[in-house]
Amino acid sequence: MMLSLRALKHFSVLAEERHFSRAAARLHLTQSALTRSIQGLEDTLGIKLLDRSASGAQITKSGEAVLNHAHRVLAEVSSLERRTAQIRDLESGEVSMGAGVFPAAGFMPSLLEQLACDYPGIALHVEIESWQRLAEMLEQDKLDFVVAITHSLPPSPEFSLRPLPPQHAGLFVRLGHPLLALNRRALLAALPGYRLVATHLPPRARAQLASLYKVQPGELPLALQCNSVESLRAVTLRSDVVLFCMREAIREEIAARRLVQLPLVYQAQSELSCNVVHHAHRTLSPAALKVIHLVEQLMGDTPPRLST
């Protein structure tokens, strides 16, 4: 049995009008075309839907039962049409994204504000975590895509990469910090006396910082580790700790010279690759693509230049 949605619509309108000529006019059909449509529906269902008379059409008991189902089916179809139209037009949709701690600090507040103002129908779920943890969630299909610094753990071939502007790592202190008054040699000698604040460090970053501090990786003088750049920034502005961070995550403080980068090279490769990562063979929804486009725009802003 192959039911026609068009025939159900015709039957629904005829049931409201109770008259073939009026229903046909409302549907922009000839009366004979409407009659054929109703007869075809009756043949398909194997039951009589209407009693016809000169005065109009009366719905049979069987027709009433079919009409109740027809109303529900047509309502669901209408709902589906609205939903797909919304998705096509980016008016709504659910997006689950992950973001590394440092990239998120650079773009997330502006992204959330823009979505709330310009795309209120997009429901965004965000996980801010280490790239290693985000990669696991991506493999488990818990996220549509991830924005992360990926140099320490290159993604597997099953993932597709969309390059974003690179991130730049360094050590930062508040304006007026005692280390800023020292020349490079004295700075290197004094650095181990000042405790470090950072996000949770992967082994590669820990080893590179240990090299700067002239200690073993397990002996880094870490005063605080947390995945809140805002908290790390606040502690650095109010104390003599040294902050390990990406320039892009604290660009406003750098531009205002509230935080100053120490003239020390964190690693030989100053630019750290940052990418949008998603499954290579899965189609992203229009809403997800819109969020990615907004991220690309926000991260494409030129970061402030450092004074030397």
VENNORRA-V689603 format. One record per residue. N is the residue number from 1. PHI is phi in whole degrees, 0 to 359 (NA if undefined). PSI is psi in radians with two decimals (NA if undefined). D_FIRST is the distance of its C-alpha to the first C-alpha in Angstrom with 1 decimal. Layout:
N,PHI,PSI,D_FIRST + N,PHI,PSI,D_FIRST
This chain:
1,NA,2.19,0.0 + 2,241,1.79,3.8 + 3,281,2.51,6.3 + 4,258,2.17,9.8 + 5,298,-0.60,12.7 + 6,296,-0.73,14.9 + 7,294,-0.67,13.4 + 8,297,-0.68,13.8 + 9,297,-0.76,17.3 + 10,300,-0.78,18.1 + 11,296,-0.69,17.3 + 12,298,-0.76,19.4 + 13,292,-0.72,22.3 + 14,297,-0.64,22.2 + 15,295,-0.57,22.4 + 16,286,-0.74,25.4 + 17,278,-0.50,27.1 + 18,58,0.42,26.4 + 19,203,2.25,27.3 + 20,296,-0.76,25.4 + 21,293,-0.72,28.4 + 22,293,-0.74,29.1 + 23,295,-0.71,25.5 + 24,296,-0.73,25.3 + 25,297,-0.72,28.7 + 26,294,-0.59,27.7 + 27,270,-0.02,24.6 + 28,60,0.75,26.8 + 29,238,2.82,24.7 + 30,283,2.76,26.0 + 31,296,-0.63,25.3 + 32,292,-0.64,23.6 + 33,294,-0.69,21.2 + 34,294,-0.71,20.3 + 35,300,-0.79,19.9 + 36,297,-0.67,17.5 + 37,296,-0.77,15.4 + 38,292,-0.71,15.4 + 39,297,-0.67,14.7 + 40,296,-0.68,11.7 + 41,294,-0.73,10.4 + 42,297,-0.71,11.6 + 43,295,-0.71,10.0 + 44,295,-0.76,6.4 + 45,279,-0.40,7.7 + 46,77,0.39,10.0 + 47,222,2.79,13.0 + 48,269,2.18,15.9 + 49,265,-0.50,16.6 + 50,225,2.58,20.0 + 51,255,2.07,23.1 + 52,266,2.50,24.8 + 53,210,3.01,28.5 + 54,296,-0.50,31.3 + 55,276,-0.22,32.0 + 56,152,-2.62,28.5 + 57,230,2.32,25.2 + 58,247,2.32,24.9 + 59,284,2.26,22.0 + 60,285,2.97,21.1 + 61,299,-0.75,21.2 + 62,297,-0.68,17.4 + 63,298,-0.66,17.3 + 64,298,-0.75,19.7 + 65,297,-0.76,17.6 + 66,295,-0.68,14.6 + 67,299,-0.70,17.3 + 68,300,-0.78,18.8 + 69,293,-0.69,15.7 + 70,299,-0.71,15.3 + 71,299,-0.73,18.9 + 72,293,-0.74,18.6 + 73,297,-0.80,15.8 + 74,294,-0.61,17.8 + 75,294,-0.71,21.0 + 76,294,-0.70,19.8 + 77,297,-0.76,18.8 + 78,298,-0.72,22.2 + 79,296,-0.73,23.9 + 80,296,-0.72,22.5 + 81,297,-0.73,23.6 + 82,296,-0.73,27.1 + 83,297,-0.80,27.3 + 84,293,-0.60,26.7 + 85,296,-0.71,29.1 + 86,296,-0.73,31.7 + 87,295,-0.76,31.4 + 88,298,-0.68,31.8 + 89,271,0.11,34.7 + 90,61,0.42,36.3 + 91,282,-0.44,36.4 + 92,203,2.95,35.2 + 93,149,2.68,34.3 + 94,259,2.31,35.7 + 95,230,2.26,38.2 + 96,247,2.04,40.1 + 97,232,2.70,43.2 + 98,243,2.68,46.3 + 99,216,2.39,49.8 + 100,295,2.74,53.1 + 101,301,-0.83,55.9 + 102,289,-0.86,58.0 + 103,302,-0.69,55.4 + 104,300,-0.69,53.9 + 105,298,-0.48,57.3 + 106,278,-0.61,57.5 + 107,239,-0.36,54.2 + 108,299,-0.82,52.3 + 109,302,-0.76,54.0 + 110,292,-0.65,53.6 + 111,297,-0.82,49.9 + 112,297,-0.68,49.1 + 113,295,-0.75,51.0 + 114,293,-0.69,49.2 + 115,296,-0.75,45.7 + 116,297,-0.64,46.6 + 117,276,-0.76,48.0 + 118,256,-0.39,45.8 + 119,224,1.10,42.4 + 120,295,-0.29,42.1 + 121,278,-0.19,38.4 + 122,274,2.10,38.9 + 123,263,2.03,39.3 + 124,252,2.25,41.6 + 125,250,2.23,42.4 + 126,237,2.34,45.6 + 127,244,2.10,47.3 + 128,253,1.97,51.0 + 129,208,3.12,52.2 + 130,291,2.71,54.1 + 131,299,-0.66,52.4 + 132,299,-0.79,52.3 + 133,292,-0.69,50.4 + 134,295,-0.65,48.0 + 135,298,-0.68,47.4 + 136,296,-0.76,46.3 + 137,293,-0.61,43.9 + 138,294,-0.73,42.4 + 139,296,-0.53,41.9 + 140,273,0.15,40.1 + 141,61,0.51,37.7 + 142,271,-0.22,39.3 + 143,227,2.58,40.3 + 144,282,-0.71,38.8 + 145,200,2.94,42.2 + 146,225,2.50,45.9 + 147,247,2.02,49.1 + 148,204,2.77,52.0 + 149,278,2.02,55.3 + 150,250,0.12,54.3 + 151,294,-0.52,57.5 + 152,281,-0.35,58.4 + 153,211,1.50,55.1 + 154,301,2.39,53.3 + 155,296,2.71,49.5 + 156,287,2.85,47.7 + 157,299,-0.31,46.1 + 158,287,-0.13,42.6 + 159,254,2.58,43.5 + 160,258,2.48,44.0 + 161,246,2.35,47.1 + 162,244,1.89,47.7 + 163,297,2.44,51.5 + 164,243,2.91,53.1 + 165,306,2.43,56.8 + 166,294,2.79,58.8 + 167,257,2.72,60.4 + 168,233,2.00,64.2 + 169,273,2.67,65.7 + 170,187,3.11,69.1 + 171,252,2.34,71.5 + 172,229,2.59,72.1 + 173,222,2.90,74.7 + 174,288,2.72,75.6 + 175,298,2.32,78.1 + 176,92,0.05,81.5 + 177,296,2.47,80.7 + 178,304,-0.54,83.8 + 179,293,-0.42,82.2 + 180,289,-0.29,82.0 + 181,273,-0.05,85.8 + 182,260,2.62,86.2 + 183,284,3.04,86.4 + 184,300,-0.79,84.0 + 185,297,-0.79,86.2 + 186,293,-0.59,87.0 + 187,297,-0.79,83.3 + 188,297,-0.64,82.2 + 189,289,-0.61,85.0 + 190,274,-0.37,84.1 + 191,307,-0.78,80.3 + 192,299,-0.25,80.1 + 193,276,-0.06,81.8 + 194,244,2.21,78.9 + 195,288,2.71,75.8 + 196,254,2.49,72.4 + 197,239,2.46,69.2 + 198,197,2.97,65.8 + 199,287,3.08,62.2 + 200,295,2.12,61.3 + 201,269,2.27,62.7 + 202,289,2.80,61.0 + 203,307,-0.69,63.6 + 204,295,-0.80,64.1 + 205,294,-0.69,65.0 + 206,298,-0.72,67.2 + 207,294,-0.69,69.1 + 208,290,-0.65,69.8 + 209,291,-0.65,71.0 + 210,297,-0.61,73.2 + 211,295,-0.69,74.8 + 212,293,-0.69,75.7 + 213,278,-0.08,77.1 + 214,59,0.75,79.0 + 215,224,3.00,77.5 + 216,285,2.65,75.2 + 217,307,-0.60,71.5 + 218,282,-0.08,71.8 + 219,251,0.20,74.8 + 220,302,2.33,73.4 + 221,280,1.27,74.8 + 222,276,2.06,71.5 + 223,274,-0.52,72.1 + 224,203,2.33,68.4 + 225,232,2.12,65.0 + 226,202,2.79,61.9 + 227,265,0.51,58.8 + 228,244,1.81,59.7 + 229,298,-0.62,61.5 + 230,300,-0.73,62.4 + 231,292,-0.75,64.3 + 232,298,-0.72,66.0 + 233,297,-0.77,67.0 + 234,297,-0.75,68.5 + 235,297,-0.71,70.5 + 236,293,-0.66,71.8 + 237,290,-0.33,72.9 + 238,245,0.20,74.9 + 239,207,-3.05,76.6 + 240,258,0.38,78.1 + 241,289,2.91,75.1 + 242,249,2.23,73.7 + 243,261,2.20,70.0 + 244,266,2.13,67.9 + 245,200,2.95,65.2 + 246,269,2.42,63.5 + 247,306,-0.72,65.1 + 248,295,-0.43,61.8 + 249,282,-0.33,61.2 + 250,231,0.59,64.5 + 251,299,-0.61,64.9 + 252,293,-0.73,65.9 + 253,293,-0.62,68.7 + 254,293,-0.79,69.9 + 255,299,-0.63,70.0 + 256,273,0.00,72.0 + 257,59,0.53,74.2 + 258,280,-0.51,73.5 + 259,238,2.47,72.6 + 260,232,2.39,74.4 + 261,279,2.32,73.5 + 262,289,2.48,76.1 + 263,283,1.03,77.4 + 264,234,2.46,76.1 + 265,272,2.05,73.6 + 266,294,-0.74,70.8 + 267,203,2.87,69.8 + 268,298,-0.66,70.5 + 269,268,1.81,67.1 + 270,284,-0.44,67.1 + 271,263,2.22,63.5 + 272,254,2.25,60.7 + 273,294,2.39,57.3 + 274,230,2.37,54.5 + 275,218,2.72,50.9 + 276,273,2.21,47.4 + 277,241,2.27,45.6 + 278,209,2.91,41.9 + 279,299,2.31,39.6 + 280,292,-0.56,39.8 + 281,249,0.44,36.2 + 282,236,2.37,34.4 + 283,277,2.20,33.6 + 284,282,2.54,35.4 + 285,291,2.75,33.8 + 286,304,-0.65,35.3 + 287,296,-0.74,37.0 + 288,296,-0.72,38.6 + 289,296,-0.63,39.8 + 290,295,-0.76,41.3 + 291,298,-0.74,43.2 + 292,299,-0.75,44.4 + 293,299,-0.72,45.6 + 294,295,-0.71,47.5 + 295,299,-0.77,49.1 + 296,299,-0.71,50.2 + 297,295,-0.79,51.8 + 298,292,-0.67,53.6 + 299,279,-0.22,54.9 + 300,280,-0.15,55.9 + 301,298,2.42,58.6 + 302,292,2.15,62.0 + 303,289,2.74,63.7 + 304,295,2.52,67.3 + 305,280,2.53,70.0 + 306,272,2.49,72.5 + 307,284,2.53,76.1 + 308,241,NA,78.4
